[in-house]
Amino acid sequence: LAAGFTDESTLPVQDVRELLDQVLGSSRTGRTALQYGTTVGDAQLRELSAEHVRRLDGVRSSGESTCSANRCLLTNGSQQLLYMTAEALCDPGDIVLVEDPTYFVWLGIVQSHRLCARAVRMDEQGLDLAHLEEVLQTLKRNGELRRLKLLYLVSYFQNPTSITTTFERKAGALRLLRSFERAAGHPLFLLEDTAYRELRFHGGEVPSALTAPGGQERVIYAGTYSKPFATGTRVGFGFLPEPLFTVLTRIKANHDFGSSNFLLQLLARALASGRYDRHVQELRERYAGKAAVMAKAMNRHFPPGVLRTNPDGGLYFWASLPRSVKSGIRSSLFRRSLEAGVMYVPGELCYADDPSRRKPNHQMRISFGAASPEQIRLGIARLGPVIKEAAMAEA
Ligand SMILES: Cc1ncc(COP(=O)(O)O)c(C=O)c1O
């Protein structure tokens, strides 16, 4: 129950086989796909990606947002875009703002670029704007604002908490960042990671920060076809304002001079044919079902002191144990869970090293992505007693 892998049984094997037949169906299309492409990636997929995000955002024409094909960079998973953004904007010692908690792989990028992270609290509406302002004020007071470069936000069904940040909060965050730019002496960007956006199974669509005032100039939109289609294809995309678009294109040229043309052509066909949309619909139903199975099992097996989120999408539950019950890598709870055959992601891994607060160590990310309903029932039935035992030992 730890991995952020997607549901095995829904991976679109048949669709991909038929699409590959089309790609390789004639010498002309086959040869195009098997030749090097361009650094920015297949023109049709860039156009389709722009249309796709505009449709999700409820925006009609490309004139209304940054979301146009000529600002679209196709990447090797959205992971590459995250990495290249840090590479482009940050120098060692620079500061990035992150949600508290945040996506732990981003924390790896922060570490590898020798950056400092400052954590901004969240509530059930997403990023806490009052705390964001407080953090920005503190940086200003300490003369550190010049080192601040961006706010990283996993805005939809966040990994790890499954919280979605409302549109109003995103617009508010952009406004706040803007108001500190003069003191920073440079633009402050919002890196919006939308990895789970399409895995929504309850509620309505929330527009991206691209459509908020100032979004065209300051939002870097990181999207992916991994989670909603097939993680193995590793196709992601970004929409970037200039001059960042040009800078990241140059960095990508140094990394790999373009993602796999073959896979980009495959994705383009999946989108253009409507197979992609059908697949996403199927996934939503599947995850809604598995989330319900997990919620029911947790209600049955977890002790009453455990609080958890109730996801409307994505792949995760986030459970908070009583504070005295440690869930970290070195905890007896983690060890006992492994002995019982269950793994979760210890919450402590999702917290940045922020000197202004102690890292919480009493939470867990529990995924319903890869496990089957039977495995979910069994896993939670095993995890519940281990948590109870740890809570009793602390009492
Ligand atoms: C929040 C978040 N962002 C980005 C990614 C990277 O996904 P990919 O590179 O497959 O697009 C993941 C993968 O789990 C994720 O959870």
The ligand as an SDF file (V2000), in Angstrom:
LIG
                    3D

 16 16  0  0  0  0  0  0  0  0999 V2000
    2.9390   14.7140   -7.2510 C   0  0  0  0  0  0  0  0  0  0  0  0
    3.6530   14.0250   -8.3600 C   0  0  0  0  0  0  0  0  0  0  0  0
    4.2320   14.7590   -9.2940 N   0  0  0  0  0  0  0  0  0  0  0  0
    4.8990   14.2080  -10.3110 C   0  0  0  0  0  0  0  0  0  0  0  0
    5.0200   12.8410  -10.4180 C   0  0  0  0  0  0  0  0  0  0  0  0
    5.8260   12.3010  -11.5520 C   0  0  0  0  0  0  0  0  0  0  0  0
    5.0340   11.6000  -12.4470 O   0  0  0  0  0  0  0  0  0  0  0  0
    5.4630   11.3330  -13.9410 P   0  0  0  0  0  0  0  0  0  0  0  0
    6.9120   11.6640  -14.0750 O   0  0  0  0  0  0  0  0  0  0  0  0
    5.1720    9.9210  -14.1780 O   0  0  0  0  0  0  0  0  0  0  0  0
    4.6280   12.2570  -14.7770 O   0  0  0  0  0  0  0  0  0  0  0  0
    4.4270   12.0210   -9.4650 C   0  0  0  0  0  0  0  0  0  0  0  0
    4.5680   10.5550   -9.5350 C   0  0  0  0  0  0  0  0  0  0  0  0
    4.1950    9.8310   -8.6730 O   0  0  0  0  0  0  0  0  0  0  0  0
    3.7300   12.6260   -8.4000 C   0  0  0  0  0  0  0  0  0  0  0  0
    3.1600   11.9050   -7.4190 O   0  0  0  0  0  0  0  0  0  0  0  0
  1  2  1  0
  2  3  1  0
  2 15  2  0
  3  4  2  0
  4  5  1  0
  5  6  1  0
  5 12  2  0
  6  7  1  0
  7  8  1  0
  8  9  2  0
  8 10  1  0
  8 11  1  0
 12 13  1  0
 12 15  1  0
 13 14  2  0
 15 16  1  0
M  END
$$$$
